[in-house]
Amino acid sequence: MRIGELAKRAGVSVQTLRFYEREGLLAKPARTRSGYRAYEPRDLESVRLIRSCQEIGFTLREVREVAGLHRVLALPGRAASLKPAAQAKLLTAADRRLALIDEKLRTLTQMRADMAALVATLRGHERPVCPVSGVRVA
């Protein structure tokens, strides 16, 4: 399939596919005689994997790592000895990303509480609070 069809089926732009190629996330496809990129069905699955990883917060560097581990985990039974190590590495990457998400949630929760207090103060529902001492101003 050509790049436009792959982009449409994967729900991304043509520029995104070219970016994935440049970054090494998507293998360089074969070319037709006229120079068009010729993608395989596996490329669609690769793009879907990349997008899924990005949607749950993995960085492009982590996506590259996860995609490599995914390839190992998807190998037939002859690679059974590789799978436990690949699974452990994937779990480590996921745990790392989960810890970062938890930290972001804590930060966002505090930011929300601070903003809600500011809004309440500005609406006149709360007395102003001194930012240094934390004492409510009369």
TIKOL-906300 format. One record per residue: x, z, y of N, C-alpha, C, O, CB in turn; residue in three letters. Coordinates in steps of 0.1 Angstrom, whole numbers. Each point is the difference from the previous one (the first is absolute). Glycine has a CB too. Example, Ala and Ser with C-alpha at 12.3 -4.5 7.8 and 13.67 -1.06 7.14 Angstrom:
BEGIN
132, 78, -57, -9, 0, 12, 9, 0, 12, 10, 7, 0, -29, 5, -12, Ala
15, -19, 23, 9, 0, 11, -8, 8, 11, 5, 1, 11, 7, -23, -17, Ser
END
This chain:
BEGIN
9, 0, -12, -9, 0, 12, 9, 0, 12, 11, 5, 0, -30, 7, -12, Met
14, -17, 23, 7, -1, 13, -1, 13, 7, -8, 9, -3, 5, -34, 4, Arg
11, 27, 10, 1, 12, 7, -13, 4, 6, -4, 12, 1, 28, -17, 4, Ile
-32, -5, 1, -13, 3, 6, -10, 5, -10, -7, 10, 3, 12, -28, 13, Gly
-5, 13, -28, -9, 5, -10, 4, 14, -5, -9, 8, -1, 5, -32, -6, Glu
17, 26, 5, 4, 13, -4, -3, 10, 11, -5, 11, -3, 24, -21, -10, Leu
-17, 7, 26, -3, 9, 11, -15, 3, 0, -4, 12, 1, 23, -21, 12, Ala
-27, -1, -15, -15, 3, 0, -4, 8, -12, -8, 10, 2, 5, -32, 10, Lys
8, 19, -23, -4, 8, -12, 5, 14, 0, -6, 10, -5, 6, -31, -8, Arg
12, 23, 20, 6, 14, 1, -6, 8, 12, 2, 12, 1, 19, -21, -13, Ala
-27, 2, 21, -5, 6, 12, 10, 4, 10, -1, 10, 7, -17, -1, -21, Gly
29, -18, 15, 10, 2, 10, 2, -13, 7, -6, -10, -3, 17, 28, -11, Val
-2, -17, 24, 3, -13, 7, 12, -7, -6, 7, 6, -8, -16, 4, 29, Ser
10, -23, -17, 11, -8, -5, 13, 7, 5, 10, 0, -7, -24, -21, 7, Val
14, 26, 13, 12, 6, 5, 4, 12, -8, 12, 3, -2, -19, -11, 25, Gln
-3, 16, -28, 3, 11, -8, 7, -4, -13, 10, 7, -4, -30, 5, 14, Thr
15, -22, -16, 7, -5, -12, 14, -4, 3, 9, 3, -8, -31, -11, -1, Leu
24, 1, 20, 14, -4, 3, 9, 12, 3, 11, 0, -4, -20, -22, 14, Arg
3, 32, -4, 7, 12, 3, 4, 7, -13, 11, 4, -2, -23, -1, 23, Phe
2, -2, -31, 3, 6, -13, 12, -7, -7, 8, 6, -6, -32, 1, 4, Tyr
24, -21, 4, 11, -8, -6, 13, 4, 6, 10, 2, -7, -26, -21, 2, Glu
16, 19, 18, 13, 3, 8, 5, 14, -4, 12, 2, -1, -19, -17, 20, Arg
-2, 24, -21, 4, 14, -3, 3, 2, -15, 4, 11, -4, -18, -3, 23, Glu
12, -18, -27, 3, 1, -14, -10, 7, -8, 2, 3, -12, 21, -3, 18, Gly
-35, 2, 0, -11, 6, -8, -7, -10, -9, -6, 4, -10, 3, 13, 29, Leu
3, -29, -15, -6, -11, -7, 10, -10, -3, 8, -5, 9, -30, 9, 2, Leu
23, -8, -24, 10, -10, -4, -2, -13, 7, -11, -4, 3, 13, 15, -26, Ala
9, -18, 26, -1, -13, 6, -6, -9, -10, 4, -1, -12, 17, 5, 26, Lys
-32, -11, -10, -7, -9, -10, 7, -13, -2, 9, -4, 8, -30, 15, -1, Pro
17, -18, -17, 5, -13, -2, -6, -9, 11, -9, 4, 6, 11, -1, -32, Ala
4, -14, 28, -5, -10, 10, -5, -13, -7, 6, -4, -10, 10, 14, 28, Arg
-26, -15, -12, -5, -13, -5, 10, -11, 5, 9, 3, 8, -33, 5, -8, Thr
22, -20, -4, 9, -11, 5, -1, -2, 15, 10, -4, 6, -13, -7, -28, Arg
-9, 14, 27, -2, -2, 14, 5, 13, 8, -2, 0, 12, -17, -16, -17, Ser
24, 26, -2, 5, 12, 7, -9, 11, 2, 3, 11, 5, 11, -26, 6, Gly
-27, 14, -16, -9, 11, 1, 3, 11, -10, 5, -3, -11, -23, -13, 18, Tyr
16, 28, -3, 2, 11, -9, -11, 0, -11, -12, -3, 2, 22, 17, 16, Arg
-6, -12, -31, -9, 0, -11, 0, 13, -7, 10, 4, -7, -6, -29, 3, Ala
-14, 33, 7, -1, 14, -5, -7, 0, -14, -8, -9, -3, 7, 18, 26, Tyr
4, 1, -31, -6, 2, -13, -10, 12, 1, 0, 7, 10, 21, -15, -21, Glu
-30, 9, 1, -9, 11, 0, 7, 14, 1, -6, 9, 6, -10, -23, -19, Pro
27, 15, 7, 8, 13, 1, 3, 4, 14, 1, 12, 4, 8, -16, -27, Arg
-7, -6, 32, 3, 2, 14, -12, 7, 7, 2, 9, 8, 14, -29, -8, Asp
-28, 16, -4, -12, 6, 5, 0, 15, -4, -4, 8, 9, -9, -30, -10, Leu
16, 25, -11, 0, 14, -5, 11, 8, 8, -2, 11, 3, -6, -19, -26, Glu
19, 1, 25, 11, 7, 8, -4, 3, 14, 2, 11, 5, 15, -23, -19, Ser
-24, 3, 21, -5, 3, 13, -10, 11, 0, 0, 9, 9, 4, -33, -2, Val
-13, 24, -17, -10, 11, -1, 7, 13, -2, -5, 10, 5, -12, -26, -15, Arg
27, 16, 2, 8, 13, -2, 6, 5, 13, -1, 11, 3, 5, -18, -27, Leu
2, -3, 31, 7, 4, 13, -11, 6, 9, 3, 10, 6, 15, -29, -9, Ile
-29, 12, 4, -10, 5, 10, -6, 13, -5, -2, 9, 9, -4, -33, -4, Arg
4, 26, -18, -4, 13, -4, 9, 11, 3, -4, 11, 4, -8, -22, -23, Ser
25, 9, 17, 10, 10, 3, 0, 3, 15, 2, 11, 4, 12, -20, -23, Cys
-15, -2, 27, 0, 3, 15, -12, 8, 4, 1, 8, 9, 11, -30, -6, Gln
-24, 19, -9, -12, 7, 3, 1, 15, -3, -7, 8, 7, -6, -29, -11, Glu
21, 25, -6, 1, 14, -3, 12, 6, 7, 3, 12, -3, -15, -16, -19, Ile
18, -3, 31, 10, 6, 8, 15, -3, -3, 9, 5, 7, -25, 11, -4, Gly
19, -24, -13, 14, -3, -4, 6, -9, 11, -7, -9, 5, 2, 12, -29, Phe
17, 0, 27, 8, -9, 10, 4, -12, -8, -1, -1, -12, 9, 21, 26, Thr
-3, -30, -7, 4, -12, -6, 12, 2, -10, 1, -6, -11, -8, -7, 31, Leu
16, 22, -16, 11, 4, -9, -6, 6, -13, 5, -3, -11, 11, 7, 31, Arg
-25, 5, -18, -7, 6, -12, -8, -10, -8, 0, 1, -13, -1, 21, 25, Glu
-5, -31, -6, -8, -10, -7, 10, -8, -9, -4, -3, -11, -13, 1, 30, Val
28, -2, -13, 10, -7, -8, 4, 8, -13, 1, -6, -11, 8, -5, 32, Arg
-7, 24, -19, 3, 8, -12, -11, 1, -9, 2, -1, -12, 13, 15, 27, Glu
-27, -11, -10, -12, 1, -9, -3, -13, -7, -3, 0, -12, -6, 17, 28, Val
11, -28, -9, -2, -13, -7, 9, -2, -12, -4, -5, -10, -4, -5, 32, Ala
21, 13, -20, 10, -1, -10, -4, 9, -12, 1, -4, -12, 16, -1, 29, Gly
-21, 17, -14, -4, 10, -11, -13, -5, -7, -1, 1, -12, 11, 18, 25, Leu
-19, -25, -5, -12, -6, -6, 3, -11, -10, -6, 0, -10, -7, 6, 32, His
22, -14, -18, 4, -11, -10, 5, 6, -13, -3, -5, -10, 9, -10, 30, Arg
2, 26, -19, 6, 6, -12, -12, 6, -8, -1, -1, -12, 23, 6, 23, Val
-31, 2, -4, -11, 6, -7, -10, -10, -6, -7, 3, -10, 9, 16, 25, Leu
-2, -31, -10, -9, -10, -5, 6, -8, -11, -7, -9, -6, -3, 8, 28, Ala
23, 3, -25, 6, -7, -11, -6, 3, -14, -6, 11, -1, 27, -11, 14, Leu
-21, -10, -22, -5, 3, -13, 8, 11, -7, 10, 5, 5, -17, -28, -7, Pro
2, 27, -10, 6, 12, -8, 15, 0, -2, 5, 11, -1, -27, -11, -9, Gly
28, -11, 11, 15, 0, -3, 7, 8, 11, 12, 3, -2, -14, -25, -10, Arg
-4, 24, 23, 7, 7, 11, -5, 15, 0, 2, 7, 11, 0, -29, 2, Ala
-7, 27, -24, -5, 13, 0, 10, 11, 4, -3, 10, 6, -12, -17, -24, Ala
28, 4, 15, 10, 10, 4, 2, 1, 15, 5, 10, 5, 6, -14, -27, Ser
-14, -7, 29, 2, 0, 15, -12, 7, 7, 2, 5, 11, 11, -26, -13, Leu
-24, 21, -5, -12, 5, 7, 0, 14, 5, -5, 3, 11, -7, -19, -25, Lys
17, 26, 6, 0, 14, 5, 8, 1, 13, -4, 8, 9, 1, 0, -33, Pro
14, -14, 24, 9, 1, 12, -7, -7, 12, 0, 6, 11, 21, -5, -25, Ala
-27, -12, 12, -7, -7, 11, -12, 8, 5, -3, 1, 12, 10, -23, -22, Ala
-14, 28, 0, -12, 8, 4, 5, 12, 8, -7, 4, 9, -5, -11, -30, Gln
23, 14, 17, 5, 11, 7, 4, -4, 14, -2, 8, 10, 10, 2, -31, Ala
-1, -21, 23, 3, -5, 13, -12, -3, 9, 0, 4, 12, 21, -13, -22, Lys
-31, 3, 4, -12, -3, 7, -7, 13, 4, -5, 1, 12, 2, -22, -24, Leu
3, 31, 4, -6, 13, 3, 7, 7, 11, -6, 6, 9, -1, -4, -33, Leu
21, -3, 24, 8, 5, 11, -4, -6, 13, -1, 7, 10, 20, -2, -26, Thr
-20, -18, 16, -3, -8, 13, -14, 4, 4, -2, 2, 12, 17, -21, -19, Ala
-24, 21, -2, -14, 3, 4, -1, 15, 5, -7, 2, 10, -1, -18, -27, Ala
16, 25, 11, 0, 14, 4, 6, 0, 15, -5, 8, 8, 8, 0, -32, Asp
8, -15, 26, 6, -1, 13, -10, -4, 11, -1, 5, 10, 23, -10, -21, Arg
-29, -6, 8, -10, -6, 9, -12, 10, 2, -4, 1, 11, 11, -24, -18, Arg
-11, 30, -3, -11, 10, 1, 4, 11, 9, -8, 5, 8, 0, -11, -31, Leu
21, 11, 22, 5, 11, 8, -1, -5, 15, -3, 8, 9, 18, 1, -28, Ala
-11, -21, 22, 0, -5, 13, -14, -1, 6, -3, 3, 11, 24, -16, -16, Leu
-30, 9, -4, -14, -1, 4, -6, 14, 3, -7, 2, 10, 4, -23, -24, Ile
7, 31, 6, -5, 13, 2, 5, 5, 14, -7, 7, 7, 7, -2, -32, Asp
13, -8, 28, 6, 5, 12, -7, -7, 12, -3, 6, 10, 25, -3, -21, Glu
-25, -16, 10, -8, -7, 10, -14, 6, 2, -4, 1, 12, 17, -22, -17, Lys
-19, 25, -6, -13, 6, 1, 1, 13, 8, -9, 3, 8, 2, -14, -30, Leu
17, 19, 19, 1, 13, 7, 2, -2, 15, -5, 6, 8, 15, 4, -29, Arg
-1, -20, 24, 2, -3, 14, -12, -5, 7, -3, 4, 11, 27, -10, -17, Thr
-31, -3, -1, -13, -5, 6, -11, 10, 2, -7, 0, 9, 13, -22, -20, Leu
-6, 31, 1, -10, 11, 1, 3, 9, 12, -9, 4, 7, 6, -4, -32, Thr
16, 3, 27, 4, 8, 12, -3, -8, 13, -5, 6, 10, 23, 6, -24, Gln
-15, -25, 14, -2, -8, 12, -15, 0, 3, -4, 1, 12, 24, -15, -17, Met
-28, 13, -5, -15, -1, 2, -5, 14, 6, -8, 0, 9, 6, -16, -28, Arg
7, 27, 13, -4, 13, 5, 4, 1, 15, -8, 5, 8, 10, 5, -31, Ala
10, -14, 26, 5, 1, 14, -8, -9, 9, -4, 4, 11, 27, 1, -19, Asp
-26, -17, 4, -8, -9, 8, -15, 5, 2, -5, -1, 11, 19, -18, -19, Met
-19, 25, -3, -14, 5, 1, 0, 12, 10, -10, 1, 8, 5, -8, -32, Ala
15, 15, 24, 1, 11, 10, 1, -5, 14, -6, 5, 9, 17, 9, -27, Ala
-3, -24, 20, 1, -6, 13, -13, -6, 5, -4, 2, 11, 28, -7, -16, Leu
-31, -2, -4, -13, -6, 4, -10, 11, 3, -7, -1, 10, 12, -19, -25, Val
-5, 31, 7, -9, 11, 3, 3, 6, 13, -9, 4, 8, 6, 0, -32, Ala
16, -2, 27, 4, 5, 13, -4, -9, 12, -6, 5, 10, 25, 7, -22, Thr
-17, -24, 10, -3, -10, 11, -15, -1, 2, -5, -3, 11, 26, -9, -16, Leu
-29, 14, -5, -14, -1, 1, -6, 13, 6, -12, 1, 3, 11, -17, -22, Arg
10, 26, 20, -4, 13, 6, -6, 10, -10, -6, 10, 4, 2, -22, 17, Gly
4, 9, -34, -5, 8, -10, 9, 12, -3, -4, 10, -5, -8, -30, -5, His
24, 18, 12, 10, 10, -2, 8, 3, 12, 2, -9, 9, 0, 2, -33, Glu
3, 19, 26, 8, 3, 11, 14, -5, -3, 4, -1, -12, -17, 22, 17, Arg
20, -26, 5, 14, -6, -2, 9, 10, -6, -1, 12, 2, -3, -27, 17, Pro
13, 10, -27, 10, 9, -7, 14, -4, 6, 3, -12, 1, -17, 14, -23, Val
22, 8, 25, 13, -2, 5, 9, -5, -12, 0, 6, -10, -3, 13, 28, Cys
9, -31, -16, 8, -6, -11, 12, 8, -4, 5, -1, -11, -13, -21, 19, Pro
13, 31, 1, 12, 8, -3, -4, 13, -7, 6, 3, -11, 5, -13, 31, Val
-20, 17, -14, -4, 13, -6, -11, 0, -10, -2, 9, -9, 10, 1, 30, Ser
-16, -21, -20, -12, 0, -9, -12, 8, 5, -9, 2, -8, 25, -7, -11, Gly
-14, 11, 31, -11, 9, 5, -10, -9, 8, 3, -9, 7, 13, 29, -5, Val
-29, -16, -5, -11, -8, 8, 1, 4, 14, 1, 12, 4, -16, -13, -25, Arg
14, -9, 30, 0, 2, 14, -14, 3, 5, -10, -7, -4, 30, -9, 6, Val
-22, 26, 7, -13, 4, 4, -6, -10, 10, -11, 2, 5, 18, 21, -8, Ala
END
